[in-house]
Structures are given as structure tokens and as C-alpha cells.
Amino acid sequence: MNSGSASTSHAPDRYDCPVCAALAGRTISVGDLAFGRDAVPKDYGDVAIVMNPLWWPRNPGSVIVVPTRHYENVFDLPTRLGGDLQLAVHDAATALRATEGCAGVTVRQNNEPGGDQEVWHFHIHVIPRHGGDGLRSPRPAPAPAHEFGTRASRLKEALRGA
């Protein structure tokens, strides 16, 4: 069961989802890379860990955690998958620390065009991090005190109905 409302699809007409293709065993091209089922190192049934075919320049080896059924974004995702997704994120982070020698990981998830989503299948990025890699530049600034309370109150009111 979903909580909240479903989103409007932002995928182009006749979108061939690369995540669904990889999970189904079809191979697609991402740049010079042939991306297919071999990019799925672990399948949990409803969730899978998939090698991300797109890497940040100083952060190679990133993965995405995905539901094995197609859901476009967090607004469409059944809440029952939350625990399975978190387990896979934990396992992916632990494996990246062991295999990539990273100092930590960043976990990131984007939704809809305004949230920088570019692949129209819900996915959670697990990115290996190394000191000074510049992934989070520029850094966030402190919230203005006069806006913080107002926004917190509006959010609290919206969450009462969730």
C-alpha cells in the first residue's frame, strides 16, 4: 500500500527502462558500456543491488538499490519495501567499504525532474566516498532562523495527514 499520492509519470513516451532491462536479462548500451544482468550482484527478490553504469569522476564503483518491479519514484513506491530497501543499502555500503577501500559512503535518492531524477525507476544511490573527493560541493549553509520555525510548522501540519 502506498502512503501519499502517486506521482505523474515523467518518463518519455515508450520509455525503455534500463533498470528493468538489466533485471530482465536484456543488455543495453550506456555510453561504451554493455549494461545487463551481470550488473546485478545481489537480488533479494523484491529488491536488488545493481552496479551503477554512471560514476562520478572521483567515486568509481557506485551502486544503486532498486525495487525489482517498476516504480517511477518515491511517490509510487509501496511502503512495504522500505525495510528491504534499507537492508540492501546496508549490505551495499558494507560491501563497498570492503571492496573500494572507501572512507565512507553517501546514500542519495532523487525524485522527479525538480529533484534531479534522470532514470525513471526508483533507485537509491550508494556512492563510495574518499576524503576530499568534492562530491558535495558547495556545502549547505545554515538555515535562516526566521524561516526555520515557519517551515517546520508547515511540515508538521502536512505530516499529521500522512
N, C-alpha and C positions, 0 to 999 in steps of 0.2 A: 504494500500500500504506500502510495506517495503521500508526503505531507506537503502542504502548499499546493500551488497550481503548476500545471505543466507549462513549459515554455513554448514559444513559437519556434518552429524549426528555422534555422539559419543556413542549413546545408543547401548548396545549389541543386537545381533540378538534376535528376539522375545521378546523384552523388554516389560514387563507389567508395565506400568507407574502407580506408586502408587497414584499420584495426580489425574490422570484420573479415576482410580478405585474408589477413595473416592468420587469424584464429581458425578460418575455414580451410586453410592449407593452400590458398592461392598465393602466388608470388606477384608482387607489384614492384615497380621501379620508384625509388625515391632518390633523385639525383642519379649517381652511378651505382647505387646500391640496389641489389635484388633483395626485397624485404618479404619474408614469408614465414611459414610455421616454425622454421628453425630459429626465429627471433623470439620464440615463446619458451623461456627456460623453465617456467613452472605454471601449471594450470591447476587451480583449486576447484574446478567445476563451474561455479558461478562467477569466479574472479580469476584473472591471470596476471602474471608479471611478463611484460613484453619489453625487449630491448627497444629503446627509442632510436629510430633511424636518423634523427636530427640531434646533433650535440652542440652545446655551447663551446666556443673555441678552446677555453681553458678547463673544460669539465667533461672530458670524454667518458663514455660508458654509462650514461644516464639510462634509466628505465622508466616505463610507465606502468601503472597498475590500472587495470581496466575490468569492467564487468564483461563477461563473455557474451551476454546479449546486448544488443544495440540500444543504448540510451544516449541521447544527444548531450545532455549536461546535467548538472546537479538538480535542476528543477524537474527533470523527468525520472531521476534515479529512485528506485524503491528504497525506502529507509532500511528495509531488512538487510540490505547488502552492506550497511555501514561496518559491522563487526568483521565481515570477511575482507572488506577493502582494507581496514586498518591492520589486520593480521598480515596481509600481503605487503602493505607498506613497511611494516616492521621487518618482515623477512627480507624484503628487497634492500632496505637500509643496512641491515646486518651483513648481508652478502656483499654489498658494495664496499662497506668498510673493510671487509676481508680481502676482496679481490682487487680493488682500485687503490688501496693504501691511502684513502682519503682521511682528512682530519675531521670530517663531519658530513652531513647531508642536508640538503634543502628539500622540503616537500612542498609542492606547489600545485594548484589546481585552478584552471581558468574557465570561465563560463560566458558564453555569448560574445559577439563581436566587441562590445564595450569592455569586456573583461579579458580581451586578448585571446579568446579561444580561436584556433585556426583549424583544428581537426574536429569534426562533428561527431565524435564518440567520446563520452565521458572518460576522462583519464586523469590520473594523479601522477605528476612528475616526481621522481625520486632522483635527485641530482647529486653526484659526488662532489664534495667541496674541498678546496685546498686553500690554505691561508693566502690572502691577497689576490684571489682569483678575479675579483671585481664583478662577480655576478650580480650583486645587489648595489649597484651604483646608479643614481645617487642614494644616499641613506635617507630614511624618513626623518622629518622634523617634528618637534613637539607639537601636540595639538593646542590650538588657542583655547585657553581656559573658558572663555565666554561661549564657545561653540560646543565644547565637550559635554557639558551637562544637558544642553538642549538636545543634542543628537542622541545621547544616552537615554533620555526620557522618551523620545520618539521611538527608538528601537525597543525599549521595554514595553511600550504600548503595543507595538506591532507583534511582539513575541507573545503577548497574552492570548492573541487569537490563533497562534500557530499550534 
